[in-house]
Amino acid sequence: MSLWFLFFLSVLQGVTELFPVSSLGHTLLAPALLGIHIDKHAPQLIPFLVALHLGTALALLWYFRKRWIALVKGWFASLAGRRNEDGHMMWALIIGTIPAGIVGLLLEKRLERVFHDLRIVALALVVNGLLLWIGDRLQRARAHRPPENLTFKQAFLVGLAQIGALIPGFSRSGLTMIAGNAAGLSAESAAEFAFLLGTPIIFAAGLLEVPKLFHAPGQLADAILGGVLTAIAAYLSVRFLMRYFEGRGRLASFGIYCVLAGIACFVWFMTHGQPI
């Protein structure tokens, strides 16, 4: 893998993993549109792409480090019988992590087949955009509650939304924000909850896939460098997004982009074919 392409792929991953536009969808679609061949059948492809997630997870851990420290302290206090908001929030995050974790392990191989048809990925991106628009409408219509007040049932349902992101073209952060909006969270709170909820999943996925690269030392070195670049891009992205949603930024803006980009990609691959 050339250095410039590694840089491109890593920055693309770091930005689109947190922006609600589907990192995996962009990682598959963008190189194909640029005429860059990626062997989607290569056994090291998915481990390499997922390994880049470690950079994203580390960036999220660093950005929310004070929040995580408070949550962990609150969780241990709850184990000792002292009820507190941070402990409740930590339990909500644990419960919300369960659905995507289980489904991801059970359906990983079947879902990988979707990667081979870029037209499906493009259509999924369109649907992702429509869902973002709906989520924006929900957020603007509902009264808001703090994330600490989410019930465990609501946390589970928000976590359930992450499952859709196992299909390339659907955004994990986007679907989670939409579910958070439906549960009554503000745009800022839904974004924070989505990033906190996604951190364990992103981190665990990276740790599970990295060992598969040990048989290809060259790709392991690329993954390490890519992870560093991804971490930098992800940190800048989360800083931007939290400020964006604090300033009443709207999911609909990302939804419009996804719809237009998805339609354009679908038309392109229908008329020009797609890489084998």
N, C-alpha and C positions, 0 to 999 in steps of 0.2 A: 504494500500500500504506500503510495507516494505521500510525502510529508504534507503537501498542500491539501490533498484529499482527506488525510487524517484530521487536519486542522478544521476543514470545512465540516466534516461529519461530526466532530466533537462539539464544535460551537452550535451546530444545528441541533444536536441532541440536547445540549445544556439549555438552550433557549426554549425549544418546543416542548420539552418535557414538563415545564412549569406553565408556559402559556397554554391556554385551553384549546390547542389546535392539533393535538396528536403528534407526539415525537416520532413514534414508529411509522406512522403514515407518511410523515415528511421525509424520514430517513429512507423509505423505500421509493417514494415518488420523485423527490428532487433529483437524485442521481440519474434516474431513468430519463427525466426530462432534459437533463444536461448531456445525455449521451454517454454517461459513465456506466460501464458495465459492473454490476455486482452479481456474483454468483449466489442467487437466493437458495440454491440447493446445497451450498457448502455447509458442512456440519459445524464449522466454527463461526458462521455468520451470527446466529442468534446469541451464542455466548459472548461474542465480541460486543455486539450492540448492547446487551444487557449489562456487560461489565462496565460500560460507560455510565450506567446508572449509579455506580458507586460514587462517582464524582458528584452527581446530583445530590445523592443522599448526604454526603459529607458537607456539601454547601448548605443544605437545609438544616442539618444539625448545628452547624456553626451559626447560621443566621438566627435560629430560634433557641440558641444554647441556654439563655436565661429562662426561657419558657419551659424547656425540657427539664432543667434542674428543679424548677418549682413543681412541675408535674410529678417527677419521680419522688421528690420529698413528700408531696401530698399523698401519693399512692402508698408509700410505706407507712405514713401516718394513718391512712385508712385501714391498712392491714392490722394496725395496732388498735383499731376500734375508734379512732378519732375522725369523725366525718368532716370533710372539707371540700371546697369547690375544686381544687386542683386534683385531689384524689378521685373525685367523681369524674372529672374530665379525663383523667388517665384511664380509668376503667372504660369510659365511653370509647376512647381511642383503641383500646385492646379489643373490645367487642366489635368495633367497626372494621378491624383488620382481618378478622376471621373469615368472612365470606370470600373475598378475593384470594386470600392465601390458599384456601382449600380448593376452590374451583381452578385456580391457576395450576396447581399441582396435578389435578385430575385430568384437565383438558389441554395441557400444554402442547402435546404432540398433534392433536386434532386441529387446534387453532393455528399451528404453524403452516398448515396447508393453505390458509387464506392468504399468506404472504406471497404466494406464487401468482396471483391474479391481481394486477394493479388496478383493473377496472373496479373490482370489488372494494379495494382500498379507497379509490376516489369517491365511490358512491357512499361509503361509510363516512368520509369526510363531509359530504353534503349533509347527511343526516345529523352528524355531530353539530354542524352549524345551525341547523333548524332547532335542535335541542337547546343550544346556547341561547337562541332568541327566545324560546319558551321560558327558559330559566330566568332570563332577564325580566320578563314580564311578571313572573312569580315573585321575584325579589322586590319589585317596585310596588306590587299590590298587597303584600303581607306586612303585618306588624312584626317588628324584629325582637329577637330574644338573644341574650348572651349565650355563647357556646357551652358555658358551664351548666346551663339549664336544660340541655338536651337530655331526653330520657334515653335509657339504654336501647329501647326499641327503635327510637329515631336514629341513634348512632349506628345500630345494626343496618338499618335501611340505607343510610348514607354510605356506609361501607359496602353495601350490596351493589351500589351504583358503580363501584370501581371495576366490577366484573366486565362491564361493557368494554373497558379499555383494553382487555385482552385481545380484542379484534382491532387490527391496525386501521387507523382512520378515526377511531373514537379516542377522545382525550380523557385520561384518568382524572386529571385535575379539573377539567371542564365538567365531566359527569358528576364528580363529587361536589363541586360548587353548586351545580343545579339542584342536587339532592339537598344540600345544605340550605339553599334558598327556599326549597319546598318545606323544609322543617322550621322555617321562620328566622334563619340567620340573615344578618345584613351581608352585603357584598364583601366587606372587609373580613367579617367573622367567618363567612363561608370559605373565603380564600385561605385564611389562616388554618382553619380546621382541615381543609383539603390538603394543605402542605404538611401539617403535622400527621395526618392520617396516612398520607402516602409515604412518609419517610421510612417506616419499618418495612413496607412492602418493597419499595425500591431497593433498600439496603439488602434485604434478604434475597431478592432475585439476583442481585449482583454477586453475592457471596456464593449462591448455588451454582451459577454459571461459570465463574472464573476458573474453577478447577478443570473445566473442559478445555481450557486453553493451554494447560501445562504441557500438552503433547505437541504444541506448536509455539516454540519459544519466541519466534519472530512476532507472532500475533499477540502474545502475552506482553511483549515490550510495547507494541502499538497500543494495546489496551491500557497500559499504565500511563503512557504519555497522553492518550486520549482522555483518560479519566481526569487527569490534572486540568487539561483544557476545558473539559466539560464542567468541572467544579467551578472554574472561574466564570464561565458563561452562566451557569445556573445561579451563582451567588448574585451576579449583577441582575439577572432576570427576576429573582424573588424580591430584591430590593425595589426594582421598578414596579412590579405588580402590586406589592403591598401599598406603595404610595399611590398607585393608580386607583386601587379600590378604596383607599382612604379618601381620595378626592372624588368619590362617586363615579368611578369608572364603570362602564357597562359591559356585560358579557355579550350583548348584542353586536358590538363592534367586531369581536372575534368571530361571532356567528356569521356575519356577512362575509368576512374574509373566507371562512371555511366553505361556505356555499359556492362562492365564485371560484375559488381555487379548485374545489372538488369537481365542479361542472367542467371547468377548463381542462383538467387532467383527464376526466372520463372521455370527453370529446377527442382529445389528442390521441389517447390510446386506442380508441375505436377507429380512428381514421388512419393512424400511422402504425398501429400494432404496438406490441410491447416487447421488451427484451426477454429472451428465453432464459 
